[in-house]
Each structure stands twice: as C-alpha cells, then as structure tokens.
Amino acid sequence: MPKLFLLFLFIGMCVSCDSNIVVSEMKSLPGYWGQNEKLEFVIPELDSLKTYHVFFHVRNTNEYPYNNIYIIANIQFPHGKTVIDTLEYRMAAPDGSWLGTGIGGVKESKLWYKENVSFFEEGNYILTVSQAVRNNGEVSGVSQLKGITEVGYSIEEATP
C-alpha cells in the first residue's frame, strides 16, 4: 500500500510541475456549500485556435460526509447559447480515505469537466456551478453541504 501511495504522489507531482494552466479561479465558502448558492466565474477570452481541458477544483475538510459529489455546471456562451451538465464525481475511496491531494485536514480534488474544447466565440464565457447532493431516499437536496471550503475551475492548454 505505501508503494502505491508513493507512486500516485510522484505522478501527481510530475503532473502538477508540468502544468499548462491558462486561467484559474477559486471562490471561498464558509465551510459549507448552500443548496441555492450558484458560484459564477467569468472565463476571459481565450485563443480560439487552441484546444483546452477544463477542470473543477473542490476543497473539502473531514467534515464532508459523503463519498461523492453532484455538480450542476452551466456554461453560457458569449452569443447566448447555454450548455448544462449534471456531473457526479467520486471524492473518497471505498475505505473512506479522500481521493484529493493535500496534507492535513483539507484535500483538493481536481475533477475533469471538458476535454479538448475550443472557445471559438469572441467574448467572455460564464461558468456557473452549483451542488446537487441529496441524501438517499430524499427528494429535496442537502441545504448546506458541510465540509466544502472552496470551489473553482481551471483551464489548461491541451498538448498534442
């Protein structure tokens, strides 16, 4: 088990050292993510001839009570088109250990959102993110998703 952990740590360090991040932004939360709280990010104009990978970043503490997270992502294009996705991401391994990186009580999960996309329309794109976590057997969502301290996104240039 320790050898496997060291392998993942080494791979994570190599990937993070060779980052092609073009733009990123994080928003702080008060230790929870409200059910009706939509986080809005303005994506600046990017080179329309390049392709990019888009990621979400979620920082959580040990107070986060679930092994997964549901996110609703909404991208509004400069000329009015909107794309909405409902996404599920695993946050913890079956043994309960967090899948994110970090030392101590806060872990950051880097979650794939879009791969090899082009931002071909002139102007700013608006990315809106909200949580849609529900307890088993309940219709209404979790009103305060505890343990979430920050949520953000990053865009990296796709390398051929």
C-alpha positions in Angstrom: 0.0 0.0 0.0 2.8 2.6 0.8 4.4 1.9 -2.6 1.1 2.6 -4.4 0.7 5.8 -2.4 4.2 6.9 -3.3 3.6 6.1 -7.0 0.4 8.3 -7.0 2.3 11.1 -5.1 5.1 11.0 -7.7 2.7 11.1 -10.6 0.7 13.9 -9.0 3.9 15.9 -8.5 5.1 15.4 -12.1 1.7 16.4 -13.5 1.5 19.5 -11.3 5.0 20.6 -12.2 4.2 20.4 -15.9 1.0 22.3 -15.7 -0.3 24.2 -18.7 -2.8 26.3 -16.7 -4.1 29.3 -18.8 -6.6 30.6 -16.3 -8.0 29.5 -12.9 -10.1 30.9 -10.1 -11.3 29.7 -6.7 -14.1 31.0 -4.5 -14.1 30.6 -0.8 -17.1 29.2 1.1 -18.0 29.5 4.8 -17.4 25.8 5.5 -20.5 24.6 3.5 -22.0 25.0 0.1 -25.6 26.1 0.2 -28.2 24.3 -2.0 -29.2 27.5 -3.8 -25.7 29.0 -3.9 -24.6 29.3 -7.5 -20.9 30.2 -8.0 -20.3 32.3 -11.1 -17.0 32.5 -12.9 -16.3 34.7 -15.9 -13.9 33.0 -18.3 -11.8 35.5 -20.1 -11.4 35.5 -23.9 -9.1 32.6 -24.9 -7.2 31.8 -28.1 -9.9 30.3 -30.4 -7.3 28.3 -32.4 -6.2 26.3 -29.4 -7.9 23.4 -27.5 -8.2 23.3 -23.8 -9.1 21.0 -20.9 -11.5 22.3 -18.2 -11.4 21.1 -14.6 -13.3 21.8 -11.4 -11.4 22.1 -8.1 -13.2 21.3 -4.9 -11.5 21.7 -1.5 -13.1 19.7 1.4 -12.4 19.0 5.0 -13.0 15.9 7.0 -16.5 17.3 7.8 -17.6 16.4 4.3 -20.0 13.5 5.0 -20.3 11.9 1.5 -18.0 9.8 -0.8 -19.2 11.6 -3.9 -20.5 15.0 -5.1 -23.0 16.0 -7.7 -22.4 19.3 -9.5 -24.5 21.2 -12.0 -22.4 23.1 -14.4 -23.8 25.8 -16.8 -21.7 27.4 -19.5 -23.2 30.5 -21.2 -21.5 31.3 -24.5 -20.9 34.9 -25.4 -23.7 34.8 -28.1 -26.4 33.3 -25.8 -26.1 29.5 -26.2 -26.1 27.6 -22.9 -24.9 24.1 -22.1 -25.9 22.5 -18.8 -24.4 19.3 -17.4 -25.2 17.3 -14.2 -22.0 15.6 -13.1 -21.1 13.1 -10.4 -17.6 12.8 -9.0 -16.1 10.4 -6.5 -14.5 12.2 -3.6 -13.4 9.2 -1.4 -12.1 5.7 -1.8 -14.2 2.7 -0.6 -12.2 2.7 2.6 -13.2 6.3 3.3 -9.9 7.9 2.5 -10.0 11.1 0.5 -9.0 10.9 -3.2 -7.9 14.6 -3.3 -4.4 15.9 -2.7 -3.1 17.8 0.3 -1.6 17.4 3.7 -3.7 17.8 6.8 -7.4 18.4 7.1 -8.1 20.0 3.7 -8.0 18.0 0.5 -8.3 19.4 -3.1 -9.9 17.3 -5.8 -9.2 18.2 -9.4 -12.1 17.0 -11.4 -12.3 16.6 -15.2 -15.1 18.6 -16.8 -14.5 19.2 -20.5 -11.7 17.7 -22.7 -10.3 19.2 -25.9 -12.7 22.1 -26.2 -12.3 25.3 -28.1 -13.6 28.7 -27.1 -14.4 29.9 -30.6 -16.9 32.7 -29.9 -15.5 36.1 -29.3 -16.2 37.5 -25.7 -16.4 36.1 -22.2 -18.0 32.8 -21.3 -19.8 32.5 -18.0 -19.4 29.3 -16.0 -22.0 28.8 -13.2 -21.6 25.9 -10.7 -24.0 24.6 -8.0 -24.2 21.5 -5.9 -27.0 18.9 -6.2 -26.2 16.4 -3.4 -29.2 14.5 -2.0 -29.5 12.0 0.8 -30.6 8.5 -0.1 -34.4 8.3 -0.4 -34.9 12.0 -0.1 -36.3 14.2 -2.9 -35.0 17.6 -1.7 -31.3 18.3 -1.8 -28.9 18.9 1.0 -29.5 22.5 2.1 -25.9 23.0 3.5 -23.3 20.7 2.1 -20.8 20.7 5.0 -17.1 20.5 4.7 -16.7 22.3 1.3 -14.4 25.3 1.8 -13.6 26.3 -1.8 -14.8 25.6 -5.3 -13.2 26.8 -8.5 -12.1 25.9 -12.0 -9.0 25.8 -14.1 -8.4 25.7 -17.9 -5.3 24.1 -19.2 -4.0 24.2 -22.8 -4.3 20.7 -24.3 -1.0 19.5 -25.5 -0.8 17.4 -28.7 
